[in-house]
Amino acid sequence: MFDRSRINAFAKQETPFYYYDIALLEQTLTSALEAADTLGFHVHYALKANFNNRLLERIRDLGFGADCVSGNEVRRAVETRFDPGKIVFAGVGKSDKEITYALNEDIFAFNVESIQELQVIDGLAAGLGKIARVALRINPNVDAHTHQYITTGLDENKFGIAQWDLPEAVETLRKCRHIELVGIHFHVGSQITDLNVFKSLCVKVNELNNWFDERGFRLRILNVGGGLGVDYHEPDAYPIPDFRAYFSVFGEFLERKPGQEVHFELGRALVSQCGSLVSRVLYVKNGIKKNFLIIDAGMTELMRPALYQAYHRIENLTAAAADNDNTDEPPLHYDVVGPICESTDCFGKEVPLPKTQRGDLIAIRTAGAYGEVMASRYNLREEIRYVYSDES
Ligand SMILES: *Cc1c(COP(=O)(O)O)cnc(C)c1O
């Protein structure tokens, strides 16, 4: 939970910065592991959600695998000493250089997204005298019922191999002497809060699992990806996602064949709630139609609102800590905007907040996933800063 008593320590800190609650991170990770262990499931952490070193070290220490989507993410996972036997590499556009690097590191598997990629990996593995372990990423055409920009498992999306291409993929696999097919892989989207989506996914996976079995492929792994959502509206009421309910859906509906392992790739659900972006109010601009709060964080520090029209809860930490008597005053409404020269540089419109002043500290909550990792130097902004709960 976001600890408001930190306000005094924050007051001396240069803003903006990411604040990471390490205790909450640990509780979240433990909760996910316990729920997965009960059903014998394996969890890989999707590095792209946040590759901050302190967070990665905790995640590695607890025994998670790593799900990477670029050669440099594989490198980061290797350098953080994730077990190479638990590193998987997905992505629609893996370069020869990235594939070669991952082959040399003997990672567990490539999640392959096209027939042509199979041929390229086979050729590169042959050149190195290696056998590449591969899972086919199949587009299941399951609607994730999430924002259109973060849906990945529909026919119109660029990800994965289409089901009608599977016979050709299987023909190709039979010719690839340097590839071992270890499993099938799916990832239907992100910020999924309707568990029925995962039930639909299970139905599809079962169907395809049988399809491969009938063709003589004994799959060791069913990798069902990630995508479990978090509560952006009430981070304090629901700081930890309901992992038990999530994994139970797979426990109930996925039909494992003897010896088959089930793998997951969670990103957002593991790291979102432990991160907040803390910023200071630079200016309060009262217009005729709008009151604006101009803060010192912008889309360069947290791009989700500009990129996906994402909602983040915004709080005035200074007003909350002051604990004054006018808490029963009705809130004012502000458009909370950053300093970047773009109209989409806006964190929220008509945000209800207590009367806010220049210098007040603002927290933008649930920013631990897809926040710091998307920071850019646009406008030649300063390098992102961060503060850990167990260090300040
Ligand atoms: C992004 C991604 C994930 C993680 O998604 P979350 O919504 O953060 O859980 C898992 N697998 C693949 C292949 C991805 O691209």
The ligand as a Tripos MOL2 file, in Angstrom:
@<TRIPOS>MOLECULE
LIG
   15    15     1     0     0
SMALL
NO_CHARGES

@<TRIPOS>ATOM
      1 C1          3.5390   -8.3490  -23.0540 C.3       1 LIG1
      2 C2          3.5740   -9.7870  -23.0660 C.ar      1 LIG1
      3 C3          3.2570  -10.5000  -21.8960 C.ar      1 LIG1
      4 C4          2.8670   -9.8530  -20.6030 C.3       1 LIG1
      5 O1          1.6290   -9.2140  -20.6730 O.3       1 LIG1
      6 P1          0.9590   -8.6030  -19.3510 P.3       1 LIG1
      7 O2         -0.3300   -8.0620  -19.8270 O.co2     1 LIG1
      8 O3          1.8580   -7.5250  -18.8470 O.co2     1 LIG1
      9 O4          0.7850   -9.7080  -18.3700 O.co2     1 LIG1
     10 C5          3.3280  -11.8820  -21.9630 C.ar      1 LIG1
     11 N1          3.6830  -12.5260  -23.1020 N.ar      1 LIG1
     12 C6          3.9740  -11.8650  -24.2280 C.ar      1 LIG1
     13 C7          4.3760  -12.6340  -25.4280 C.3       1 LIG1
     14 C8          3.9250  -10.4840  -24.2580 C.ar      1 LIG1
     15 O5          4.2120   -9.8350  -25.3860 O.3       1 LIG1
@<TRIPOS>BOND
     1     1     2 1
     2     2     3 ar
     3     2    14 ar
     4     3     4 1
     5     3    10 ar
     6     4     5 1
     7     5     6 1
     8     6     7 2
     9     6     8 1
    10     6     9 1
    11    10    11 ar
    12    11    12 ar
    13    12    13 1
    14    12    14 ar
    15    14    15 1
@<TRIPOS>SUBSTRUCTURE
     1 LIG1         1 GROUP 0 **** ****
